[in-house]
Each structure stands twice: as structure tokens, then as C-alpha cells.
């Protein structure tokens, strides 16, 4: 089906059918990757139908990781996938929630921005959505916007966004496409792939006045021609516009699988963009193959607290950390063997921490609150004393500092004021500007957020890893190393190898290599900058140390 292009900016809307969690975010990121490989500039947009103004107040157990942009905007984890697939940063205009949209409309109404009109969901809220999408396209300067509408067709809360997409299609049909990502189950008792749920999902989308141009058919197995033809007849979509998307071992195989069904050709033709350069995915393919080949393994223990609801949640709560470890491990020719270690187990049985001796590296990720904190500190102590490579991220650096203060610097009962406001040695304390915010319960979007510069000290692990004197990294925290204790901690042997340009904030803490092979923590979140084709230097240094430990254990 070829439509007349109208020569304007192109929009591709990605909607979900049948059920959530089938991979709309990865499909959106993969479409962006393919179009970029064809020579088009692309911006990827995520629409979350939540009334939260941003993702910062969402529980990571329920919603997954909160991903932070350079701007400081706290977003859905899909934005992280977008950045990793495109290999570049996303902007704040590329993310919206219902909370953002309604807040803007209400603020405008309060300022008489609607000239005394009755303000209604249709058209005013819908038009705000359209304006935001157009602004994101304009700010990015892209050729194509690929927009993921969160949720599933039929959800009450995302109908507004489908209607906005319908209006945009009505005004410029040749510049707008709809892609439905739907699921085709294979019931175990039948052993046959069923198309009916997807047929019903398409009919539901039709009831909104929208017809999908492309169906990405998710399933355990590849679609055969018969299923494509059955879907085509029932859904009014040409068989060639139905893309088989079977389960794969690695999400980084998805763009390659899509291209086998010529998805980029289909999209370009439908948008009137034929004649673009052939897709060059050779470098991406080489990277993706690292997820399959090689026998080397490096065993990393991740000591955290978001474990009580099962492994299905873990991958979402720490997704950027997981992917960053993969990228650096692949670059070193090994595969990361990740083990989830519940810090609360070490509180219940302190002797259990001895299991860490079996690991090549220990990582403590970011987090908040007192749950499992004593178990994490016990893990830090064990890693330091047993010379096991240790990497602490945000809270992991703070607890590393607390542990060192207690057990090396002689500051008994040292703690973070987040947990013990009355500690005699507050080595970690709240940022001064945060005190008033917490007093007035200003929690949303009020932490130290986004990208800040960090100056590196020569002759340190951090400076060697980065290979330069200054870097920019993303933050998400309220607490910092207390300046009053820096001199005492330094004299005791802790090295603050990364600091803010004004020397007020300690950004990286480490032990010298002569004392420990790799004991390093960052106040920022380096995982947010890791990319498949450009692994993060600190993750790579950590993996290198873990590989070296593994080699020594074998020797």
C-alpha cells in the first residue's frame, strides 16, 4: 500500500495490541535504528498515560527504572533504550506524560490563555498533545518522529493519544503511519499460533478511526505465510506489511530481524522516502553477535533490595546497569553472568556474606531508604577486605564511604543522615539546597538531577579509565559526602578522584590500586551514558578488574 507523501515532517505512531509488555519500546527503538541506518534523522518520543508529571515518583518495582536525561527530566526506562539504540542523547521534549499535558493545559487556563473558553479534553488537551509532538520534531530537527503510545489499545487512559494521532493523520495522511505491535499466542494445549486476539485488537483500533499500516507480530515463533495471509484478510493489512517478530535471545537482534522482513523499505515507501541509502547495519550486527558467541564468563554479584517480587521485576528496576555491564563485558570478549543478591539476606545471617568470595566482581546499584542497608555495608566490607573488585553507584558510593569511615578512618557509628539523622559522624548528609524542599514536601523533580561536570584527579583509576581531565555525568540524588569529613577520610586513604569544578561535591571515591585492584564508587549514575557501541569507561574498568580476578583464581 503506497500513499502520496505530502512533503512535511513524518510521524510514525507505535501502538500496542492484545497486552502490555510485548516490546513496543524495543520495536520503537529498532525502527529508529533502521531509519537512522537509511540516512534519515530520527527523534523517538515516549508517551506515558500516567498522571504523574514525570517518572521520578513512580515505584521502580512497579514501573521499572527511572531514567534521567541530561536535562534532569526523570523519564520512563524506554527512553534509555531509545538512547542506547540510537547511540545519542534524547531531549526533554521527547517525553510526555498525561500529568505534564494536563498541568500545561490547567496552567494556561489559569492565565486566561484560552480567552475565557470552556476548556475541555477535546479539543484542548488533545491539541496540547499535538503541539508537543510538533515541538519535539522541531526542536530535534529530525526528518521522522517515531512515537510510542504507552499502554494497550482499548485502555481508557491512552485513547486521548490515539485520537491525537488520528487527527494528525487526517491533516497529513501521507506523512503519518501507524504501526501496531501485537501478540500472537501459541497455547500449549493447542500448539497452534492464534491470530484472533490481534484481529480483535485491530478492530478496537479501527473503532477509534485508525487503521494500522504495519503489524509487528510478536510471538514465541516466527510467523508463517499462512498466518500472515490470515491476518491480512481480517485486518485489512497487506501480508508484506506484517512483520514477524519472534522471541530472540538479545534485544539487539530485533533491528536485524525486522530488516529481514524489509521493514525499513516498507516504512520508507509508505512515507514517500524511497531512494535513501541502503541500511548499513554491519557494525551493529558485529556487536549483536557478541551476545551469542564466546565461551568466557565473568561472574558479577549485584547486591540490591528490589528483589521481593521476583526476577521479572529485576530486569526493569536495574535495566541500565544490566545493559552497561553487558556492553563492557562484550568489549572484553566475555559474557556477564549476573547474580541477584538480596542485601536483606546478609542482615538476617551475617555469615552469608562469605558467598561473595565466589564472585569476580561486586556491584551495589543506586537506591533509597534503609531497607537492606546493613547488608549492603557488610558486602562493601567483604569486598574491600577480600580485594574483590567493587563498583558502587550513587548509594553504592555513599555506603562505601560510610563503611570506610567506620572501619578504616575510626569514625565509629558513622552513617548517612538519610538513615540516621542523629549519627555522631554524618559522613553523608543532605545537600543544603534540599533541606527546604523536603521540609515543604517538594519531592517531585527536586533532587540533584541531570548532567553536571566532574573534574578528575591525575594518577587515579577514574582518570586512567576516562582518559581525560573532565567529564559530564548524570545525577539523581539528594545526599552527598559531608565536606567536613573530606580531609579526615583522605588522610585515612580514601581518594576522591572526581570532584565538581567548585570542589564542593565529591563525585568519585576510590582506593589506590596498590591497596585494592578496583574499589570505586560514583555519586552519579554512569549507567545512563553506556551505549552498545561505546561502553562506559568505568564499567569497562570494573569488568577488566573482574576478568583479571577470575584469571588469578584459575591460576
C-alpha positions in Angstrom: 0.0 0.0 0.0 1.7 3.2 -1.2 0.3 6.6 -0.2 1.1 10.0 -1.5 3.7 11.8 0.7 2.9 15.4 1.5 6.5 16.5 1.9 6.2 17.5 5.6 7.7 16.1 8.7 7.0 12.3 9.0 5.3 10.7 12.0 5.2 7.0 12.9 2.9 6.1 15.8 3.6 2.8 17.5 0.6 1.4 19.5 0.2 -1.9 21.3 -2.4 -4.6 20.9 -3.6 -7.6 23.0 -1.5 -7.0 26.1 1.3 -4.8 27.6 4.9 -5.8 27.8 5.2 -7.2 24.3 8.1 -4.9 23.3 6.7 -1.6 21.9 9.7 0.2 23.3 12.2 -2.1 21.7 10.2 -2.0 18.5 10.2 1.8 18.5 13.9 1.9 19.2 14.5 -0.6 16.4 12.5 1.4 13.9 14.6 4.4 14.9 17.8 2.4 14.4 16.7 1.2 11.0 15.6 4.6 9.7 18.9 6.2 11.0 20.8 3.5 9.2 19.0 4.5 6.0 20.2 8.1 6.3 17.2 9.8 8.0 17.5 11.8 11.2 15.1 10.5 13.8 13.7 11.5 17.2 12.0 9.0 19.3 9.1 10.0 21.6 7.6 8.2 24.6 4.1 9.0 25.7 3.2 7.7 29.2 -0.5 7.9 30.0 0.2 8.3 33.7 -1.0 11.4 35.7 2.5 11.5 37.3 4.1 14.7 35.9 7.3 12.7 35.5 8.6 9.1 36.2 10.5 10.2 39.3 7.7 9.5 41.7 7.0 6.0 40.3 8.0 2.9 42.3 10.7 1.1 40.4 9.3 -2.3 41.5 6.0 -1.5 39.8 7.1 0.6 36.8 10.8 -0.2 36.3 13.8 2.0 36.2 13.7 5.8 36.3 15.9 7.0 33.5 17.4 10.5 33.8 18.1 12.7 30.8 20.9 15.3 30.6 18.2 18.0 31.2 17.4 16.3 34.5 14.0 15.1 33.4 13.1 11.8 35.1 11.6 9.5 32.5 10.4 6.0 31.7 13.0 3.3 31.1 12.1 3.2 27.4 14.0 6.5 27.0 17.1 4.6 28.0 16.5 2.0 25.3 16.0 4.8 22.8 19.3 6.4 23.6 21.1 3.0 23.6 19.8 2.1 20.1 20.3 5.5 18.6 23.6 6.0 20.3 22.8 9.6 21.2 21.0 11.6 23.9 17.3 12.2 23.9 15.9 15.7 24.8 13.2 16.6 27.3 10.7 17.3 24.5 10.9 13.7 23.5 8.9 12.5 26.6 5.5 13.3 27.9 3.0 12.1 30.5 -0.6 12.8 31.0 0.4 14.7 34.1 2.6 17.0 32.0 -0.1 17.6 29.4 -2.9 18.4 31.9 -0.6 20.5 34.1 0.2 22.7 31.0 -3.4 23.0 30.0 -4.5 23.9 33.5 -1.7 26.4 33.9 -2.7 28.0 30.6 -6.4 28.1 31.6 -5.4 29.8 34.9 -3.6 32.5 32.9 -6.6 33.1 30.6 -4.7 31.5 27.8 -7.9 30.1 26.3 -9.6 33.5 26.3 -12.4 32.5 28.6 -13.5 29.4 26.6 -14.8 26.3 28.3 -11.6 24.2 28.4 -12.3 20.5 27.5 -10.4 17.3 26.9 -11.4 17.5 23.3 -10.1 19.6 21.7 -7.9 21.5 24.1 -6.0 18.6 25.9 -5.7 16.7 22.6 -4.4 19.8 20.8 -1.8 20.2 23.6 -0.5 16.7 22.8 -0.3 17.5 19.1 1.5 20.8 19.8 4.0 18.9 22.0 4.7 16.3 19.3 5.3 19.0 16.7 7.5 20.9 19.1 9.6 17.8 19.7 10.0 17.4 16.0 11.0 21.0 15.5 13.5 21.1 18.4 15.2 17.9 17.3 15.4 19.0 13.6 14.6 15.4 12.6 13.1 14.0 9.4 11.0 11.5 11.2 9.4 11.2 14.7 8.7 7.7 15.9 6.2 8.0 18.8 5.4 5.2 21.2 2.0 5.4 22.8 2.2 3.7 26.2 -0.4 1.1 27.2 -2.6 -1.1 25.0 -5.3 -0.2 22.5 -8.6 -0.2 24.4 -7.1 1.3 27.6 -9.2 4.3 28.7 -6.2 6.4 29.6 -4.4 6.3 26.2 -7.4 6.9 24.0 -6.6 10.6 24.0 -3.3 10.0 22.4 -4.7 7.7 19.7 -7.2 10.4 18.9 -4.4 13.0 18.6 -2.6 10.7 16.2 -5.8 10.2 14.3 -6.2 14.0 13.8 -2.6 14.3 12.7 -3.2 11.6 10.1 -6.4 13.3 9.0 -4.5 16.5 8.3 -1.5 14.9 6.6 -2.2 11.3 5.7 0.8 10.9 3.5 3.1 11.9 6.4 1.7 9.7 9.1 1.9 5.9 9.7 0.5 3.6 12.3 2.4 0.5 13.5 0.7 -1.9 15.8 2.8 -4.2 17.9 0.6 -7.2 18.8 0.9 -10.6 20.3 0.1 -13.9 18.8 -0.2 -16.6 21.5 0.6 -20.3 21.0 -1.5 -22.1 23.6 0.4 -25.1 24.9 -2.7 -27.3 24.7 -3.2 -26.4 21.0 0.3 -25.9 19.7 -1.1 -23.6 17.1 -0.4 -19.8 16.7 -3.7 -17.9 17.1 -4.4 -14.7 15.3 -7.8 -13.9 16.8 -6.5 -11.7 19.7 -4.7 -9.5 17.1 -7.7 -9.3 14.9 -9.8 -8.0 17.8 -7.0 -5.5 18.7 -7.1 -4.1 15.2 -10.9 -3.8 15.3 -10.6 -1.9 18.5 -8.1 0.5 16.9 -10.5 0.8 13.9 -13.2 1.9 16.4 -11.0 4.9 17.1 -10.9 5.8 13.4 -7.4 4.5 12.9 -6.2 1.7 10.6 -2.7 0.2 11.2 -0.4 0.3 8.2 2.0 -2.2 9.6 1.6 -5.0 12.1 4.6 -6.2 14.1 3.5 -9.7 15.1 5.2 -10.8 18.4 5.2 -14.4 19.2 7.4 -17.3 20.5 8.0 -18.4 17.0 8.3 -16.8 13.5 5.0 -16.2 11.6 4.5 -18.5 8.6 2.9 -17.2 5.4 -0.4 -18.7 6.2 -0.7 -16.7 9.4 0.3 -13.5 7.6 -2.4 -14.0 5.0 -5.0 -14.7 7.6 -4.1 -11.5 9.5 -4.0 -9.6 6.2 -7.6 -10.6 5.2 -9.0 -10.0 8.7 -7.1 -6.8 9.5 -7.1 -5.1 6.0 -3.3 -5.0 6.0 -1.2 -6.4 3.1 0.7 -9.6 4.0 4.0 -7.9 3.2 3.2 -5.2 5.8 3.1 -7.8 8.6 6.5 -8.2 10.2 7.4 -11.4 12.0 8.9 -10.7 15.5 9.7 -13.9 17.3 11.3 -14.1 20.7 15.1 -13.6 20.5 17.9 -14.1 22.9 19.0 -10.5 22.7 17.0 -7.3 22.2 19.9 -6.1 20.0 18.9 -8.8 17.4 15.5 -7.1 16.9 16.5 -4.5 14.3 18.3 -7.2 12.3 15.2 -9.4 12.4 13.0 -6.5 11.3 15.3 -5.8 8.4 15.0 -9.5 7.2 11.3 -8.7 6.6 12.4 -5.4 4.8 10.7 -3.2 7.4 12.8 -0.1 6.6 11.9 -0.5 2.9 8.2 -0.8 3.8 8.3 2.3 6.0 10.2 4.5 3.5 8.0 3.6 0.7 4.8 4.3 2.7 6.3 7.7 3.7 7.4 8.5 0.2 11.1 8.4 1.2 12.3 5.8 -1.3 15.8 6.1 -2.7 17.6 6.5 0.6 20.9 4.8 1.1 20.9 1.1 1.8 20.9 0.2 5.5 24.4 -0.3 6.8 24.0 -2.4 10.0 27.4 -4.1 9.8 28.8 -2.6 13.0 25.5 -3.2 14.9 25.5 -6.8 13.6 29.0 -7.3 14.8 28.0 -6.0 18.3 24.8 -8.1 18.4 26.8 -11.3 17.6 28.8 -10.7 20.8 25.6 -11.6 22.7 25.8 -15.1 21.3 29.4 -16.1 20.6 32.3 -16.7 23.0 32.6 -19.0 26.0 34.2 -16.7 28.5 32.2 -15.7 31.6 32.7 -13.2 34.3 30.6 -13.6 37.5 29.2 -10.4 38.9 27.1 -10.2 42.1 24.6 -7.3 42.2 23.7 -6.5 45.8 20.4 -4.7 46.0 17.0 -4.6 47.5 14.4 -4.6 44.7 14.1 -8.4 44.8 10.9 -9.3 46.7 8.6 -9.5 43.7 10.7 -11.9 41.6 13.2 -11.9 38.8 10.7 -10.5 36.3 10.9 -7.1 38.0 14.7 -7.1 38.5 15.5 -6.6 34.8 13.3 -3.5 34.8 14.4 -2.0 38.0 18.1 -2.1 37.1 17.9 -2.3 33.3 20.6 0.4 32.5 23.0 -1.2 34.9 22.5 -4.6 33.3 23.0 -3.3 29.8 26.1 -1.3 30.8 27.6 -4.4 32.2 26.8 -6.3 29.0 28.4 -3.7 26.8 31.7 -3.6 28.7 31.8 -7.4 29.1 31.3 -7.9 25.3 34.1 -5.4 24.6 36.4 -7.6 26.8 35.3 -10.7 24.9 33.3 -12.2 27.9 29.7 -12.6 28.9 28.4 -11.2 32.2 27.0 -13.9 34.5 24.8 -11.7 36.7 23.6 -12.9 40.1 21.0 -11.0 42.2 22.0 -10.9 45.8 19.4 -9.7 48.3 21.1 -7.4 50.9 18.5 -8.4 53.4 19.8 -11.9 53.5 23.1 -10.6 54.8 21.3 -8.8 57.6 19.4 -11.9 58.6 22.6 -14.1 58.5 25.9 -12.0 58.6 27.9 -15.2 57.8 26.1 -15.4 54.4 28.2 -12.6 53.1 31.1 -15.0 52.7 29.4 -16.3 49.5 30.8 -13.1 47.8 34.2 -14.8 47.6 32.9 -16.8 44.7 32.3 -13.7 42.6 34.7 -11.9 40.2 33.1 -8.6 41.0 30.6 -6.9 43.3 28.3 -4.1 42.3 25.9 -2.1 44.6 23.5 0.0 42.5 21.6 3.1 43.4 18.6 3.2 45.7 16.9 4.9 48.6 16.0 4.1 52.2 17.1 1.9 55.0 15.9 -1.5 53.6 18.9 -3.8 53.4 21.4 -1.1 54.2 23.4 -3.1 56.8 23.6 -6.0 54.4 25.0 -3.7 51.7 27.6 -2.3 54.1 28.6 -5.8 55.1 29.0 -6.6 51.3 31.2 -3.5 50.9 33.4 -4.5 53.9 33.8 -8.0 52.5 34.7 -6.7 49.0 37.3 -4.3 50.5 38.9 -6.8 52.8 38.9 -9.7 50.3 40.2 -7.5 47.5 37.2 -8.3 45.3 36.6 -5.6 42.6 33.8 -3.4 43.8 31.7 -0.8 41.9 29.3 1.4 43.8 26.7 3.6 42.0 25.2 6.6 43.8 24.0 5.0 47.1 26.7 2.4 46.5 29.4 5.1 46.7 27.7 6.6 49.8 27.7 3.3 51.6 31.3 2.7 50.5 32.2 6.0 52.2 30.3 5.1 55.3 32.0 1.7 55.5 35.4 3.2 55.1 34.7 5.9 57.7 33.6 3.3 60.2 36.2 0.6 59.7 39.3 2.4 58.5 39.1 6.0 59.5 38.0 5.2 63.0 34.7 7.1 62.9 32.6 4.6 64.8 28.9 4.8 64.2 29.5 7.0 61.0 26.4 7.0 58.9 24.3 8.8 56.3 21.8 11.2 57.7 19.2 9.8 55.3 19.1 6.7 57.6 20.3 8.2 61.0 19.8 11.9 61.3 21.4 11.8 64.8 24.6 10.0 63.8 27.7 11.4 65.6 29.6 11.2 62.3 27.4 12.3 59.4 29.8 11.5 56.6 27.0 11.5 54.2 24.5 14.4 54.5 21.7 16.0 52.6 22.6 18.7 50.1 21.9 22.1 51.7 19.5 23.2 49.0 17.5 20.0 49.6 16.6 20.8 53.2 13.9 23.4 52.4 12.5 21.2 49.6 12.0 18.3 51.9 10.5 20.5 54.6 7.8 21.6 52.3 7.4 18.1 50.8 8.6 19.1 47.4 9.6 15.6 46.3 8.8 15.5 42.6 11.7 16.5 40.3 13.5 18.2 43.1 16.7 16.1 43.5 20.0 17.0 42.0 19.2 15.8 38.6 20.8 15.7 35.1 24.2 16.2 33.7 27.0 18.0 35.7 30.7 18.4 35.0 33.2 16.4 37.0 37.0 17.1 37.2 39.3 14.0 37.5 42.4 13.7 39.6 45.6 12.6 37.7 47.1 9.2 38.6 43.8 7.6 39.7 41.7 4.7 38.4 39.0 7.1 37.2 41.4 9.4 35.3 43.0 6.4 33.7 39.7 4.9 32.7 38.2 8.1 31.1 41.5 9.2 29.5 40.7 12.9 30.0 40.6 15.5 32.7 36.9 16.4 32.8 33.7 14.5 32.1 29.9 15.1 32.3 27.7 12.6 34.0 24.1 12.3 35.1 22.9 12.6 38.7 19.8 11.6 40.7 20.3 12.1 44.4 19.7 14.3 47.5 22.7 13.3 49.7 26.5 13.9 49.3 29.8 13.4 51.1 29.9 15.8 54.0 32.7 18.4 53.3 33.6 18.5 57.0 34.9 14.9 56.7 36.8 15.0 53.4 40.2 15.8 55.0 39.9 13.0 57.6 38.7 10.5 55.1 41.5 11.5 52.7 44.1 11.1 55.4 42.8 7.6 56.1 43.5 6.6 52.5 40.2 7.3 50.6 40.8 9.1 47.3 38.2 11.5 45.9 39.3 11.2 42.3 36.4 13.1 40.9 35.0 16.4 42.1 32.7 19.2 41.0 34.6 22.2 39.4 33.9 24.3 42.6 35.5 21.4 44.7 32.3 21.4 46.8 30.9 18.0 45.8 32.8 14.7 45.8 31.8 12.8 42.6 34.0 9.7 42.7 35.7 7.9 45.6 38.2 5.1 45.2 41.1 3.3 46.8 44.6 3.4 45.2 45.5 0.4 43.1 48.3 -0.5 45.5 45.6 -1.0 48.2 42.9 -2.7 46.1 42.6 -3.9 42.5 39.3 -1.9 42.0 37.3 -0.2 44.7 35.4 2.7 43.2 32.1 4.5 43.7 30.4 7.2 41.8 27.9 9.7 43.1 26.5 10.0 39.6 24.9 7.2 37.5 27.4 6.2 34.8 25.0 3.5 33.5 22.8 6.2 31.9 25.7 7.0 29.5 26.6 3.5 28.5 25.9 2.6 24.8 26.2 -0.7 22.9 28.9 0.7 20.5 30.6 2.9 23.2 30.7 1.1 26.6 31.1 3.3 29.6 34.8 3.6 30.7 34.2 2.9 34.4 32.1 -0.1 33.7 34.8 -1.3 31.4 37.5 -0.8 34.1 35.3 -2.7 36.5 34.9 -5.6 34.1 38.6 -5.6 33.3 39.4 -5.9 37.0 36.8 -8.7 37.4 38.3 -10.6 34.5 41.7 -10.3 36.0 40.5 -11.7 39.3 38.9 -14.6 37.5 42.2 -15.3 35.8 44.1 -15.3 39.1 41.6 -17.6 40.7 42.2 -20.1 37.9 46.0 -19.8 38.1 
